Amino acid sequence: MSTAAIAGVVVAVVAALLVLLIGVLLWWRGYRKEAAQGAAATVSESKDVLLQSSQGLAGSVAASHCTEYSLEEVMAATSNWSDGNLLKSGTFGDVYKGVSPRDGTTLWAVKRAKLLVADFQREVRQMAGKNHPNIVRLLGFALGGDMRTRPEQVLIYEFVPNGDLEKWISTQAPFHLSLKQQLDILIGASRGLEYLHSFGLVHRDIKPANILLGSNMQAKIADFGLVRGDEGSTVGTTRVMGTPGYVDPIYFRTSKATSATDAYSFGVLMLVVLTGRSRPLYLDDGKEDHILPWVEACLASNSPTRLKDLGMEAPDDAVLRLAQLALSCTVERTASRPSLADVAKELLAVRNEVVGREELSAAIKVDKQAQEMITASSLVKSMDAQKRSIEKPPAWKFLWKSIK
């Protein structure tokens, strides 16, 4: 090929590459322009969604004593999200302690939620107006923030002072919970769940960390980010959520959350509390195992004593009864699981029996102490009488003195 021909080919290739490069540059410029326009539209739409969300929520919860607060009020309440006010960090948001700026006294638990707008709206609508002594009450919400990144979505719940149950069944607990205290907590938690179920709601994440304890150690169900409607009569479409070890295998298999889903988790919770284990999953010879087979083995070998939390004084028959109740909540056939109302009744019956025994034992002890005191008093009186008779002069001495 001649030099002229080669030069012609090179020029043609270079020209083609230049045309291609110019085309790519023009396309990229147009793409960026469209992307910028799309981003601006997204921000505008997000603002509209936020405004509609705020107005819609305020309207829908107006009669439920759930107040809308400004983001400025929330910032003031939490000292601008001060680390010193941080109570807990979680998957769905961080929780801060705050004080209502409107009255300066009401304590808040302020959740800086990490939720989709739809999920945030759902939690507010589902929990607004729910008022039960065993449910952490939603006091209000706030919306705002920089719309170019993500909105600030804030949930304001009542502050519960004694932390969560997980802390109280750990080795770092301030003091050991008695069986009566454990039963009172479980009864309260079961009643709180029963209340949720009465509205057709399923919690989906029952575990010790989501049971808070009030000033008098009263149990309160918390963390409602996963709450959904009962899907008992529908095809399961809910994405399976929850904590490993507490998740119902049937729910995991069907993706259908029902009240029986919570019953399973509550049964596992009961066993964790009763045995004092920090979690339902543990290592056995290097293999991860679940608490349920171990409990079943203890009952099969008639060894309820092995189930007791270390340091807890409890009659074996009460421990056996509680373990059997917990296992009934975890049976595979969901229709055979007891309702939380039935669980609460059985727990109350066990509590009354345990307390009755304690009161009877205390009464017997007091009576025994009283008898011992009476016996001791009689003995002292007898000894005093003997002492006086020894010290008293014989009668003949008085007679001799009179003769003289």
C-alpha positions in Angstrom: 0.0 0.0 0.0 1.4 3.4 -0.9 2.1 6.1 1.6 -0.8 8.3 0.3 -3.2 5.4 0.8 -2.1 4.8 4.4 -2.4 8.5 5.1 -5.9 8.5 3.7 -6.9 5.6 6.0 -5.4 7.3 9.1 -7.2 10.6 8.3 -10.5 8.7 7.9 -10.1 6.8 11.2 -9.2 10.0 13.1 -12.2 11.8 11.6 -14.5 9.0 12.6 -13.1 9.0 16.1 -13.6 12.8 16.4 -17.2 12.4 15.2 -17.8 9.7 17.7 -16.2 11.7 20.5 -18.3 14.7 19.7 -21.4 12.6 19.7 -20.6 11.1 23.1 -19.9 14.6 24.5 -23.2 15.9 23.2 -25.1 12.9 24.6 -23.4 13.3 28.0 -24.3 17.0 28.1 -27.9 16.2 27.4 -28.0 13.3 29.9 -26.7 15.6 32.7 -29.2 18.2 31.8 -32.0 15.7 32.0 -30.6 14.3 35.3 -30.5 17.7 36.8 -34.1 18.4 35.7 -35.1 15.1 37.1 -33.3 15.7 40.4 -35.0 19.1 40.7 -38.4 17.5 40.0 -37.6 14.8 42.6 -36.8 17.5 45.2 -40.0 19.4 44.3 -42.0 16.2 44.5 -40.4 15.3 47.8 -41.4 18.7 49.2 -44.9 18.1 48.1 -44.9 14.7 49.7 -43.5 16.1 52.9 -46.1 18.9 53.0 -48.9 16.5 52.1 -47.5 14.0 54.7 -47.5 16.7 57.4 -51.0 18.0 56.6 -52.4 14.5 56.1 -51.0 13.2 59.4 -52.0 16.3 61.3 -55.5 15.9 60.0 -55.8 12.1 60.5 -54.5 12.1 64.1 -56.0 15.5 65.2 -58.5 13.7 67.5 -56.0 11.2 69.0 -54.0 13.6 71.2 -51.0 13.0 68.9 -49.4 16.5 68.5 -47.4 17.8 65.5 -44.3 19.6 66.7 -41.9 21.8 64.7 -38.4 20.6 64.0 -37.1 23.6 65.9 -39.0 22.4 69.0 -37.5 18.9 68.7 -34.0 20.3 68.3 -34.5 22.4 71.4 -35.9 19.4 73.3 -32.8 17.2 72.5 -30.2 20.0 72.7 -29.6 19.7 68.9 -29.4 15.9 69.0 -26.7 16.0 71.7 -24.7 12.8 72.1 -25.3 13.2 75.9 -29.0 12.7 75.3 -28.6 9.6 73.1 -30.5 6.7 74.7 -30.3 4.0 72.0 -29.1 3.4 68.4 -31.0 1.0 66.2 -31.6 -0.1 62.6 -34.7 2.2 62.2 -33.4 5.2 64.0 -31.6 6.7 67.0 -33.5 7.5 70.2 -32.8 10.6 72.3 -34.0 11.8 75.7 -35.7 15.2 75.5 -37.8 17.6 77.5 -40.9 19.2 76.0 -40.2 22.8 75.2 -43.9 23.7 75.6 -44.1 22.8 79.3 -40.5 22.2 80.3 -41.3 19.1 82.4 -42.7 16.3 80.2 -39.9 13.9 79.3 -39.7 12.5 75.8 -38.1 9.6 74.0 -37.4 11.2 70.6 -36.8 8.8 67.7 -35.0 10.2 64.7 -36.5 7.7 62.3 -34.7 6.1 59.4 -37.9 5.2 57.5 -39.5 5.6 54.1 -42.1 8.3 54.1 -44.9 5.7 53.7 -43.5 3.6 56.7 -43.3 6.8 58.8 -46.9 7.7 58.0 -48.0 4.2 58.8 -46.4 4.1 62.2 -47.9 7.5 63.2 -51.4 6.5 62.0 -51.2 3.1 63.6 -49.9 4.2 67.0 -51.7 7.6 67.3 -54.4 7.4 70.0 -53.2 3.9 71.3 -53.5 4.4 75.0 -52.8 1.4 77.3 -50.6 1.1 80.4 -48.5 -1.6 78.8 -47.9 0.3 75.5 -45.3 3.1 75.1 -47.6 6.0 74.0 -46.9 8.1 70.9 -47.1 11.8 72.0 -46.4 13.4 68.7 -44.3 13.7 65.5 -42.3 16.3 63.5 -41.3 16.6 59.8 -38.8 18.8 58.2 -35.1 18.9 57.2 -33.1 19.3 54.0 -35.2 17.9 51.2 -32.2 17.5 48.9 -30.8 14.7 51.0 -33.6 13.2 53.1 -36.3 14.7 55.3 -36.1 14.7 59.1 -38.8 12.3 60.4 -39.3 12.4 64.1 -41.5 10.3 66.4 -42.0 11.5 70.0 -42.9 8.8 72.5 -43.3 8.9 76.3 -40.0 8.5 78.2 -39.8 5.2 80.1 -37.1 5.5 82.9 -35.9 2.0 83.7 -34.6 1.0 80.3 -35.4 -2.3 78.6 -35.9 -5.8 79.9 -32.7 -7.0 78.2 -30.7 -5.0 80.6 -32.5 -6.5 83.6 -31.9 -10.1 82.6 -28.3 -9.6 81.9 -25.4 -10.2 84.3 -25.0 -6.4 84.6 -28.5 -5.9 86.0 -28.7 -3.6 89.0 -30.4 -6.4 91.0 -31.8 -9.8 90.3 -35.5 -10.0 89.3 -37.6 -12.2 91.6 -40.0 -14.7 90.0 -42.9 -12.4 91.1 -41.3 -9.5 89.3 -40.6 -11.6 86.2 -44.3 -12.7 86.2 -45.5 -9.1 86.6 -43.4 -8.0 83.6 -44.5 -10.9 81.5 -48.2 -10.3 82.4 -47.9 -6.6 81.5 -46.2 -7.4 78.2 -48.8 -10.0 77.2 -51.6 -7.5 78.0 -49.9 -4.9 75.8 -49.6 -7.3 72.9 -53.2 -8.4 73.5 -54.2 -4.7 73.2 -52.3 -4.4 69.9 -53.9 -7.5 68.5 -57.4 -6.2 69.4 -56.7 -3.6 66.6 -55.6 -6.2 64.2 -52.0 -5.2 64.5 -49.0 -7.5 64.7 -45.7 -6.3 66.3 -43.3 -8.7 64.5 -40.3 -8.0 66.7 -41.1 -9.1 70.3 -37.8 -9.5 72.3 -36.4 -8.2 75.7 -34.9 -5.1 74.0 -38.4 -4.0 73.0 -40.0 -4.4 76.4 -39.4 -1.2 78.4 -39.8 -0.9 82.2 -41.5 2.1 83.9 -40.6 3.6 87.3 -42.5 0.8 89.1 -41.1 -1.9 86.7 -44.3 -1.9 84.7 -43.8 -3.5 81.3 -44.4 -1.4 78.2 -44.2 -2.7 74.6 -42.0 -0.4 72.4 -40.5 0.0 68.9 -43.4 -0.1 66.5 -41.4 0.3 63.2 -42.3 -3.2 62.1 -46.0 -3.2 63.1 -48.3 -4.4 60.4 -51.9 -5.4 60.0 -52.8 -9.1 60.7 -52.5 -11.0 57.4 -54.4 -14.1 58.6 -57.0 -13.9 55.8 -54.7 -12.7 53.1 -51.8 -14.0 51.0 -48.6 -13.3 52.8 -46.8 -10.4 51.1 -44.9 -8.9 54.0 -41.1 -9.0 53.8 -40.0 -11.2 56.8 -38.5 -9.0 59.5 -37.6 -9.6 63.1 -34.7 -10.8 65.3 -33.0 -14.2 64.8 -34.1 -16.7 67.4 -37.4 -14.9 68.0 -38.8 -15.1 64.5 -41.6 -17.7 64.0 -40.5 -20.4 61.5 -44.0 -20.4 60.0 -43.9 -16.7 59.4 -40.5 -17.1 57.9 -41.8 -19.7 55.5 -45.1 -18.1 54.5 -44.2 -14.3 54.9 -47.7 -14.0 56.6 -47.6 -12.1 59.9 -50.5 -12.9 62.3 -51.1 -12.7 66.0 -49.7 -16.2 66.2 -46.4 -14.8 64.9 -46.2 -12.6 68.1 -47.3 -15.6 70.2 -44.2 -17.6 69.1 -41.9 -14.7 69.8 -43.5 -14.2 73.2 -43.1 -17.9 74.1 -39.3 -17.6 73.3 -39.2 -14.4 75.4 -40.7 -16.2 78.3 -38.1 -18.9 78.2 -35.3 -16.4 77.9 -36.5 -14.5 81.0 -37.2 -17.7 82.9 -33.8 -19.2 82.3 -31.8 -16.0 82.5 -30.1 -16.5 79.1 -29.1 -13.4 77.3 -30.5 -14.6 73.9 -32.3 -17.6 72.5 -29.5 -18.7 70.3 -26.3 -20.1 71.8 -23.2 -22.2 71.0 -23.2 -25.8 72.0 -19.9 -27.6 71.2 -19.2 -25.0 68.5 -22.6 -25.4 66.9 -25.4 -22.8 67.2 -28.5 -24.1 68.8 -31.9 -22.7 69.9 -33.3 -22.6 73.4 -36.4 -24.6 72.5 -34.8 -28.1 72.1 -32.9 -27.6 75.3 -36.0 -26.7 77.2 -37.9 -29.7 75.7 -35.0 -31.9 76.7 -35.1 -30.6 80.3 -38.9 -31.3 80.5 -38.5 -34.7 79.0 -35.9 -35.6 81.6 -38.1 -34.2 84.4 -35.5 -31.6 85.3 -37.3 -28.3 85.7 -34.6 -27.1 88.2 -32.2 -26.8 85.3 -34.4 -24.2 83.7 -34.3 -21.8 86.6 -32.4 -18.6 86.3 -29.4 -18.7 88.6 -30.2 -17.1 91.9 -33.9 -17.3 91.4 -36.0 -19.0 94.1 -39.0 -20.6 92.4 -41.0 -23.8 93.1 -40.3 -26.5 90.5 -44.0 -26.9 89.6 -44.3 -23.2 88.8 -41.2 -23.4 86.6 -42.6 -26.4 84.9 -46.0 -24.8 84.3 -44.4 -21.6 82.8 -42.1 -23.7 80.5 -45.1 -25.7 79.3 -47.0 -22.4 78.6 -44.1 -21.0 76.7 -43.7 -24.1 74.6 -47.4 -24.1 73.8 -46.9 -20.7 72.2 -44.3 -22.2 69.8 -46.1 -25.2 68.5 -45.9 -25.6 64.7 -49.7 -25.5 64.1 -50.4 -21.8 64.6 -54.1 -22.4 65.2 -53.2 -24.4 68.3 -51.1 -21.5 69.9 -52.9 -19.7 72.7 -54.0 -16.1 72.2 -52.1 -13.5 74.2 -55.2 -13.0 76.3 -55.1 -16.7 77.3 -51.3 -16.4 78.0 -52.0 -13.4 80.3 -54.7 -15.3 82.2 -52.4 -18.3 82.8 -49.5 -16.1 83.8 -51.7 -14.4 86.3 -52.9 -17.7 87.7 -49.3 -18.8 88.2 -48.4 -15.5 89.8 -51.3 -15.7 92.3 -50.3 -19.2 93.2 -46.7 -18.2 93.8 -47.6 -15.1 95.7 -50.2 -17.1 97.7 -47.5 -19.5 98.7 -45.1 -16.7 99.6 -47.8 -14.9 101.7 -48.6 -18.2 103.4 -45.0 -18.9 104.0 -44.5 -15.4 105.3 -47.5 -15.7 107.6 -46.2 -19.0 109.0 -42.8 -17.4 109.5 -44.4 -14.5 111.4 -46.5 -16.8 113.5 -43.5 -18.9 114.3 -41.5 -15.8 115.3 -44.4 -14.7 117.4 -44.6 -18.1 119.2 -40.9 -18.0 119.7 -41.2 -14.5 121.3 -44.0 -15.7 123.5 -42.0 -18.7 124.6 -39.0 -16.6 125.2 -41.1 -14.1 127.2 -42.6 -16.9 129.3 -39.1 -18.3 130.0 -37.8 -15.0 131.1 -40.8 -14.5 133.4 -40.3 -18.0 134.9 -36.6 -17.3 135.5 -37.4 -14.0 137.1 -39.9 -15.7 139.4 -37.3 -18.3 140.4 -34.7 -15.6 141.0 -37.1 -13.6 143.3 -38.0 -16.8 145.2 -34.3 -17.4 145.9 -33.6 -13.9 147.0 -36.7 -13.8 149.3 -35.9 -14.5 153.0 -37.5 -17.8 154.4 -40.7 -17.4 156.4 -39.0 -18.6 159.7 -36.8 -15.5 159.6 -39.8 -13.2 159.7 -41.3 -15.3 162.5 -38.0 -15.2 164.5 -37.9 -11.4 164.2 -41.4 -11.1 165.5 -40.7 -13.3 168.6 -37.6 -11.2 169.4 
